[in-house]
Amino acid sequence: MVQPADIKGYIEQGLPCEHLAVDGDGAHFEAVIVSGAFEGKSRIQRQQMVYKALGGRMESGEIHALSMRTLTPEEWRQQNG
């Protein structure tokens, strides 16, 4: 069964992150991903970048459900002081 640490590792391998937190129960996961690579990208483009970093694990069903917040470093600083 996939664990939050596995998903964190997959994302870190494919996407440079300033902050990354993943939580979940083995079937449903939530992630907060902060990356400078998201600058100038739409929400959908950011999610596509994360899916690419996951390398097809969503399509294969290895990861059943992943909700995510994708933020630039500036957006993260604005929300977290």
KOLGU-4560 file (N, C-alpha, C; in nm, 3 decimals, padded with zeros to 5 digits):
<recs>
<n_xx: 00.085 n_yy: -00.118 n_zz: 00.000 ca_xx: 00.000 ca_yy: 00.000 ca_zz: 00.000 c_xx: 00.090 c_yy: 00.125 c_zz: 00.000 mol: A seq: 1 type: MET>
<n_xx: 00.052 n_yy: 00.222 n_zz: -00.078 ca_xx: 00.127 ca_yy: 00.347 ca_zz: -00.089 c_xx: 00.107 c_yy: 00.428 c_zz: 00.039 mol: A seq: 2 type: VAL>
<n_xx: 00.216 n_yy: 00.487 n_zz: 00.086 ca_xx: 00.214 ca_yy: 00.569 ca_zz: 00.207 c_xx: 00.242 c_yy: 00.715 c_zz: 00.169 mol: A seq: 3 type: GLN>
<n_xx: 00.206 n_yy: 00.810 n_zz: 00.257 ca_xx: 00.235 ca_yy: 00.951 ca_zz: 00.228 c_xx: 00.382 c_yy: 00.976 c_zz: 00.196 mol: A seq: 4 type: PRO>
<n_xx: 00.473 n_yy: 00.909 n_zz: 00.265 ca_xx: 00.617 ca_yy: 00.927 ca_zz: 00.239 c_xx: 00.654 c_yy: 00.884 c_zz: 00.098 mol: A seq: 5 type: ALA>
<n_xx: 00.586 n_yy: 00.781 n_zz: 00.046 ca_xx: 00.612 ca_yy: 00.737 ca_zz: -00.092 c_xx: 00.574 c_yy: 00.847 c_zz: -00.190 mol: A seq: 6 type: ASP>
<n_xx: 00.456 n_yy: 00.904 n_zz: -00.172 ca_xx: 00.409 ca_yy: 01.009 ca_zz: -00.262 c_xx: 00.501 c_yy: 01.130 c_zz: -00.253 mol: A seq: 7 type: ILE>
<n_xx: 00.540 n_yy: 01.164 n_zz: -00.133 ca_xx: 00.633 ca_yy: 01.277 ca_zz: -00.114 c_xx: 00.761 c_yy: 01.251 c_zz: -00.193 mol: A seq: 8 type: LYS>
<n_xx: 00.813 n_yy: 01.132 n_zz: -00.184 ca_xx: 00.935 ca_yy: 01.098 ca_zz: -00.258 c_xx: 00.917 c_yy: 01.106 c_zz: -00.408 mol: A seq: 9 type: GLY>
<n_xx: 00.805 n_yy: 01.057 n_zz: -00.458 ca_xx: 00.779 ca_yy: 01.062 ca_zz: -00.602 c_xx: 00.776 c_yy: 01.207 c_zz: -00.651 mol: A seq: 10 type: TYR>
<n_xx: 00.707 n_yy: 01.293 n_zz: -00.575 ca_xx: 00.696 ca_yy: 01.433 ca_zz: -00.615 c_xx: 00.833 c_yy: 01.501 c_zz: -00.609 mol: A seq: 11 type: ILE>
<n_xx: 00.907 n_yy: 01.477 n_zz: -00.501 ca_xx: 01.039 ca_yy: 01.539 ca_zz: -00.486 c_xx: 01.134 c_yy: 01.499 c_zz: -00.597 mol: A seq: 12 type: GLU>
<n_xx: 01.122 n_yy: 01.377 n_zz: -00.647 ca_xx: 01.209 ca_yy: 01.331 ca_zz: -00.756 c_xx: 01.181 c_yy: 01.403 c_zz: -00.887 mol: A seq: 13 type: GLN>
<n_xx: 01.055 n_yy: 01.443 n_zz: -00.908 ca_xx: 01.017 ca_yy: 01.501 ca_zz: -01.036 c_xx: 00.991 c_yy: 01.650 c_zz: -01.037 mol: A seq: 14 type: GLY>
<n_xx: 00.997 n_yy: 01.714 n_zz: -00.920 ca_xx: 00.959 ca_yy: 01.855 ca_zz: -00.912 c_xx: 01.038 c_yy: 01.921 c_zz: -00.799 mol: A seq: 15 type: LEU>
<n_xx: 01.109 n_yy: 02.031 n_zz: -00.828 ca_xx: 01.180 ca_yy: 02.099 ca_zz: -00.721 c_xx: 01.081 c_yy: 02.167 c_zz: -00.627 mol: A seq: 16 type: PRO>
<n_xx: 01.089 n_yy: 02.136 n_zz: -00.499 ca_xx: 00.992 ca_yy: 02.188 ca_zz: -00.402 c_xx: 01.062 c_yy: 02.264 c_zz: -00.290 mol: A seq: 17 type: CYS>
<n_xx: 01.005 n_yy: 02.379 n_zz: -00.254 ca_xx: 01.053 ca_yy: 02.452 ca_zz: -00.136 c_xx: 00.985 c_yy: 02.400 c_zz: -00.011 mol: A seq: 18 type: GLU>
<n_xx: 00.865 n_yy: 02.352 n_zz: -00.026 ca_xx: 00.790 ca_yy: 02.293 ca_zz: 00.085 c_xx: 00.701 c_yy: 02.184 c_zz: 00.026 mol: A seq: 19 type: HIS>
<n_xx: 00.692 n_yy: 02.072 n_zz: 00.096 ca_xx: 00.608 ca_yy: 01.963 ca_zz: 00.050 c_xx: 00.559 c_yy: 01.886 c_zz: 00.172 mol: A seq: 20 type: LEU>
<n_xx: 00.429 n_yy: 01.876 n_zz: 00.186 ca_xx: 00.368 ca_yy: 01.799 ca_zz: 00.294 c_xx: 00.262 c_yy: 01.710 c_zz: 00.234 mol: A seq: 21 type: ALA>
<n_xx: 00.265 n_yy: 01.581 n_zz: 00.270 ca_xx: 00.166 ca_yy: 01.485 ca_zz: 00.220 c_xx: 00.109 c_yy: 01.410 c_zz: 00.339 mol: A seq: 22 type: VAL>
<n_xx: -00.022 n_yy: 01.398 n_zz: 00.342 ca_xx: -00.089 ca_yy: 01.324 ca_zz: 00.448 c_xx: -00.192 c_yy: 01.233 c_zz: 00.382 mol: A seq: 23 type: ASP>
<n_xx: -00.225 n_yy: 01.122 n_zz: 00.445 ca_xx: -00.326 ca_yy: 01.035 ca_zz: 00.389 c_xx: -00.337 c_yy: 00.904 c_zz: 00.462 mol: A seq: 24 type: GLY>
<n_xx: -00.434 n_yy: 00.824 n_zz: 00.417 ca_xx: -00.465 ca_yy: 00.698 ca_zz: 00.485 c_xx: -00.433 c_yy: 00.574 c_zz: 00.403 mol: A seq: 25 type: ASP>
<n_xx: -00.359 n_yy: 00.589 n_zz: 00.295 ca_xx: -00.327 ca_yy: 00.476 ca_zz: 00.210 c_xx: -00.413 c_yy: 00.469 c_zz: 00.085 mol: A seq: 26 type: GLY>
<n_xx: -00.527 n_yy: 00.537 n_zz: 00.085 ca_xx: -00.614 ca_yy: 00.542 ca_zz: -00.033 c_xx: -00.637 c_yy: 00.685 c_zz: -00.078 mol: A seq: 27 type: ALA>
<n_xx: -00.661 n_yy: 00.775 n_zz: 00.017 ca_xx: -00.686 ca_yy: 00.915 ca_zz: -00.012 c_xx: -00.575 c_yy: 00.998 c_zz: 00.050 mol: A seq: 28 type: HIS>
<n_xx: -00.522 n_yy: 01.091 n_zz: -00.030 ca_xx: -00.409 ca_yy: 01.171 ca_zz: 00.014 c_xx: -00.435 c_yy: 01.318 c_zz: -00.011 mol: A seq: 29 type: PHE>
<n_xx: -00.370 n_yy: 01.402 n_zz: 00.071 ca_xx: -00.373 ca_yy: 01.547 ca_zz: 00.055 c_xx: -00.229 c_yy: 01.595 c_zz: 00.052 mol: A seq: 30 type: GLU>
<n_xx: -00.199 n_yy: 01.688 n_zz: -00.038 ca_xx: -00.063 ca_yy: 01.740 ca_zz: -00.049 c_xx: -00.065 c_yy: 01.892 c_zz: -00.058 mol: A seq: 31 type: ALA>
<n_xx: 00.033 n_yy: 01.953 n_zz: 00.006 ca_xx: 00.061 ca_yy: 02.095 ca_zz: -00.010 c_xx: 00.198 c_yy: 02.101 c_zz: -00.075 mol: A seq: 32 type: VAL>
<n_xx: 00.203 n_yy: 02.158 n_zz: -00.195 ca_xx: 00.326 ca_yy: 02.159 ca_zz: -00.275 c_xx: 00.361 c_yy: 02.303 c_zz: -00.308 mol: A seq: 33 type: ILE>
<n_xx: 00.480 n_yy: 02.346 n_zz: -00.267 ca_xx: 00.528 ca_yy: 02.481 ca_zz: -00.294 c_xx: 00.650 c_yy: 02.469 c_zz: -00.383 mol: A seq: 34 type: VAL>
<n_xx: 00.641 n_yy: 02.528 n_zz: -00.502 ca_xx: 00.750 ca_yy: 02.518 ca_zz: -00.598 c_xx: 00.760 c_yy: 02.644 c_zz: -00.683 mol: A seq: 35 type: SER>
<n_xx: 00.882 n_yy: 02.689 n_zz: -00.704 ca_xx: 00.906 ca_yy: 02.801 ca_zz: -00.794 c_xx: 00.870 c_yy: 02.767 c_zz: -00.937 mol: A seq: 36 type: GLY>
<n_xx: 00.866 n_yy: 02.638 n_zz: -00.969 ca_xx: 00.830 ca_yy: 02.594 ca_zz: -01.104 c_xx: 00.684 c_yy: 02.628 c_zz: -01.138 mol: A seq: 37 type: ALA>
<n_xx: 00.604 n_yy: 02.659 n_zz: -01.036 ca_xx: 00.463 ca_yy: 02.693 ca_zz: -01.059 c_xx: 00.443 c_yy: 02.839 c_zz: -01.101 mol: A seq: 38 type: PHE>
<n_xx: 00.548 n_yy: 02.921 n_zz: -01.096 ca_xx: 00.536 ca_yy: 03.063 ca_zz: -01.133 c_xx: 00.479 c_yy: 03.075 c_zz: -01.274 mol: A seq: 39 type: GLU>
<n_xx: 00.374 n_yy: 03.157 n_zz: -01.288 ca_xx: 00.315 ca_yy: 03.184 ca_zz: -01.418 c_xx: 00.227 c_yy: 03.072 c_zz: -01.473 mol: A seq: 40 type: GLY>
<n_xx: 00.205 n_yy: 02.968 n_zz: -01.395 ca_xx: 00.124 ca_yy: 02.853 ca_zz: -01.440 c_xx: -00.016 c_yy: 02.861 c_zz: -01.380 mol: A seq: 41 type: LYS>
<n_xx: -00.113 n_yy: 02.812 n_zz: -01.456 ca_xx: -00.250 ca_yy: 02.804 ca_zz: -01.405 c_xx: -00.260 c_yy: 02.689 c_zz: -01.305 mol: A seq: 42 type: SER>
<n_xx: -00.370 n_yy: 02.684 n_zz: -01.232 ca_xx: -00.392 ca_yy: 02.575 ca_zz: -01.136 c_xx: -00.388 c_yy: 02.439 c_zz: -01.207 mol: A seq: 43 type: ARG>
<n_xx: -00.448 n_yy: 02.431 n_zz: -01.324 ca_xx: -00.450 ca_yy: 02.304 ca_zz: -01.398 c_xx: -00.310 c_yy: 02.267 c_zz: -01.445 mol: A seq: 44 type: ILE>
<n_xx: -00.234 n_yy: 02.364 n_zz: -01.493 ca_xx: -00.096 ca_yy: 02.336 ca_zz: -01.536 c_xx: -00.011 c_yy: 02.288 c_zz: -01.419 mol: A seq: 45 type: GLN>
<n_xx: -00.033 n_yy: 02.347 n_zz: -01.302 ca_xx: 00.041 ca_yy: 02.305 ca_zz: -01.183 c_xx: 00.007 c_yy: 02.160 c_zz: -01.148 mol: A seq: 46 type: ARG>
<n_xx: -00.121 n_yy: 02.127 n_zz: -01.152 ca_xx: -00.162 ca_yy: 01.990 ca_zz: -01.121 c_xx: -00.104 c_yy: 01.892 c_zz: -01.223 mol: A seq: 47 type: GLN>
<n_xx: -00.102 n_yy: 01.931 n_zz: -01.349 ca_xx: -00.043 ca_yy: 01.845 ca_zz: -01.452 c_xx: 00.105 c_yy: 01.821 c_zz: -01.424 mol: A seq: 48 type: GLN>
<n_xx: 00.174 n_yy: 01.922 n_zz: -01.373 ca_xx: 00.315 ca_yy: 01.906 ca_zz: -01.339 c_xx: 00.332 c_yy: 01.804 c_zz: -01.227 mol: A seq: 49 type: MET>
<n_xx: 00.242 n_yy: 01.808 n_zz: -01.129 ca_xx: 00.249 ca_yy: 01.712 ca_zz: -01.019 c_xx: 00.218 c_yy: 01.572 c_zz: -01.071 mol: A seq: 50 type: VAL>
<n_xx: 00.114 n_yy: 01.558 n_zz: -01.154 ca_xx: 00.081 ca_yy: 01.426 ca_zz: -01.210 c_xx: 00.198 c_yy: 01.370 c_zz: -01.289 mol: A seq: 51 type: TYR>
<n_xx: 00.267 n_yy: 01.457 n_zz: -01.363 ca_xx: 00.385 ca_yy: 01.413 ca_zz: -01.438 c_xx: 00.493 c_yy: 01.362 c_zz: -01.342 mol: A seq: 52 type: LYS>
<n_xx: 00.512 n_yy: 01.433 n_zz: -01.232 ca_xx: 00.611 ca_yy: 01.390 ca_zz: -01.132 c_xx: 00.573 c_yy: 01.255 c_zz: -01.072 mol: A seq: 53 type: ALA>
<n_xx: 00.444 n_yy: 01.228 n_zz: -01.063 ca_xx: 00.399 ca_yy: 01.100 ca_zz: -01.008 c_xx: 00.417 c_yy: 00.985 c_zz: -01.107 mol: A seq: 54 type: LEU>
<n_xx: 00.448 n_yy: 01.017 n_zz: -01.230 ca_xx: 00.485 ca_yy: 00.917 ca_zz: -01.328 c_xx: 00.380 c_yy: 00.812 c_zz: -01.361 mol: A seq: 55 type: GLY>
<n_xx: 00.257 n_yy: 00.850 n_zz: -01.372 ca_xx: 00.153 ca_yy: 00.755 ca_zz: -01.412 c_xx: 00.094 c_yy: 00.674 c_zz: -01.299 mol: A seq: 56 type: GLY>
<n_xx: 00.133 n_yy: 00.703 n_zz: -01.177 ca_xx: 00.082 ca_yy: 00.626 ca_zz: -01.063 c_xx: -00.066 c_yy: 00.654 c_zz: -01.036 mol: A seq: 57 type: ARG>
<n_xx: -00.116 n_yy: 00.770 n_zz: -01.079 ca_xx: -00.259 ca_yy: 00.799 ca_zz: -01.065 c_xx: -00.339 c_yy: 00.716 c_zz: -01.165 mol: A seq: 58 type: MET>
<n_xx: -00.292 n_yy: 00.715 n_zz: -01.291 ca_xx: -00.364 ca_yy: 00.642 ca_zz: -01.395 c_xx: -00.366 c_yy: 00.492 c_zz: -01.369 mol: A seq: 59 type: GLU>
<n_xx: -00.259 n_yy: 00.441 n_zz: -01.312 ca_xx: -00.250 ca_yy: 00.297 ca_zz: -01.287 c_xx: -00.333 c_yy: 00.253 c_zz: -01.167 mol: A seq: 60 type: SER>
<n_xx: -00.378 n_yy: 00.350 n_zz: -01.087 ca_xx: -00.455 ca_yy: 00.318 ca_zz: -00.968 c_xx: -00.369 c_yy: 00.294 c_zz: -00.845 mol: A seq: 61 type: GLY>
<n_xx: -00.237 n_yy: 00.304 n_zz: -00.859 ca_xx: -00.149 ca_yy: 00.289 ca_zz: -00.743 c_xx: -00.182 c_yy: 00.394 c_zz: -00.637 mol: A seq: 62 type: GLU>
<n_xx: -00.210 n_yy: 00.517 n_zz: -00.686 ca_xx: -00.256 ca_yy: 00.624 ca_zz: -00.599 c_xx: -00.402 c_yy: 00.649 c_zz: -00.636 mol: A seq: 63 type: ILE>
<n_xx: -00.491 n_yy: 00.621 n_zz: -00.543 ca_xx: -00.635 ca_yy: 00.627 ca_zz: -00.573 c_xx: -00.686 c_yy: 00.770 c_zz: -00.584 mol: A seq: 64 type: HIS>
<n_xx: -00.655 n_yy: 00.854 n_zz: -00.485 ca_xx: -00.707 ca_yy: 00.990 ca_zz: -00.485 c_xx: -00.606 c_yy: 01.083 c_zz: -00.419 mol: A seq: 65 type: ALA>
<n_xx: -00.582 n_yy: 01.196 n_zz: -00.484 ca_xx: -00.488 ca_yy: 01.295 ca_zz: -00.432 c_xx: -00.547 c_yy: 01.434 c_zz: -00.452 mol: A seq: 66 type: LEU>
<n_xx: -00.573 n_yy: 01.502 n_zz: -00.341 ca_xx: -00.612 ca_yy: 01.643 ca_zz: -00.352 c_xx: -00.487 c_yy: 01.724 c_zz: -00.321 mol: A seq: 67 type: SER>
<n_xx: -00.473 n_yy: 01.836 n_zz: -00.387 ca_xx: -00.350 ca_yy: 01.911 ca_zz: -00.370 c_xx: -00.372 c_yy: 02.061 c_zz: -00.373 mol: A seq: 68 type: MET>
<n_xx: -00.289 n_yy: 02.130 n_zz: -00.295 ca_xx: -00.275 ca_yy: 02.275 ca_zz: -00.303 c_xx: -00.139 c_yy: 02.300 c_zz: -00.363 mol: A seq: 69 type: ARG>
<n_xx: -00.136 n_yy: 02.370 n_zz: -00.475 ca_xx: -00.011 ca_yy: 02.399 ca_zz: -00.545 c_xx: 00.013 c_yy: 02.549 c_zz: -00.538 mol: A seq: 70 type: THR>
<n_xx: 00.123 n_yy: 02.587 n_zz: -00.476 ca_xx: 00.152 ca_yy: 02.727 ca_zz: -00.451 c_xx: 00.292 c_yy: 02.764 c_zz: -00.496 mol: A seq: 71 type: LEU>
<n_xx: 00.308 n_yy: 02.890 n_zz: -00.537 ca_xx: 00.442 ca_yy: 02.943 ca_zz: -00.561 c_xx: 00.499 c_yy: 02.980 c_zz: -00.424 mol: A seq: 72 type: THR>
<n_xx: 00.629 n_yy: 02.999 n_zz: -00.414 ca_xx: 00.687 ca_yy: 03.042 ca_zz: -00.286 c_xx: 00.624 c_yy: 03.173 c_zz: -00.235 mol: A seq: 73 type: PRO>
<n_xx: 00.597 n_yy: 03.267 n_zz: -00.324 ca_xx: 00.536 ca_yy: 03.394 ca_zz: -00.282 c_xx: 00.395 c_yy: 03.372 c_zz: -00.229 mol: A seq: 74 type: GLU>
<n_xx: 00.314 n_yy: 03.290 n_zz: -00.297 ca_xx: 00.179 ca_yy: 03.260 ca_zz: -00.249 c_xx: 00.185 c_yy: 03.193 c_zz: -00.111 mol: A seq: 75 type: GLU>
<n_xx: 00.281 n_yy: 03.104 n_zz: -00.093 ca_xx: 00.299 ca_yy: 03.035 ca_zz: 00.035 c_xx: 00.333 c_yy: 03.136 c_zz: 00.146 mol: A seq: 76 type: TRP>
<n_xx: 00.424 n_yy: 03.228 n_zz: 00.117 ca_xx: 00.462 ca_yy: 03.329 ca_zz: 00.217 c_xx: 00.344 c_yy: 03.419 c_zz: 00.252 mol: A seq: 77 type: ARG>
<n_xx: 00.263 n_yy: 03.456 n_zz: 00.152 ca_xx: 00.146 ca_yy: 03.540 ca_zz: 00.178 c_xx: 00.045 c_yy: 03.470 c_zz: 00.268 mol: A seq: 78 type: GLN>
<n_xx: 00.030 n_yy: 03.339 n_zz: 00.251 ca_xx: -00.068 ca_yy: 03.264 ca_zz: 00.330 c_xx: -00.017 c_yy: 03.225 c_zz: 00.468 mol: A seq: 79 type: GLN>
<n_xx: 00.115 n_yy: 03.221 n_zz: 00.484 ca_xx: 00.172 ca_yy: 03.170 ca_zz: 00.608 c_xx: 00.262 c_yy: 03.271 c_zz: 00.680 mol: A seq: 80 type: ASN>
<n_xx: 00.248 n_yy: 03.397 n_zz: 00.642 ca_xx: 00.318 ca_yy: 03.503 ca_zz: 00.711 c_xx: 00.464 c_yy: 03.493 c_zz: 00.699 mol: A seq: 81 type: GLY>
</recs>
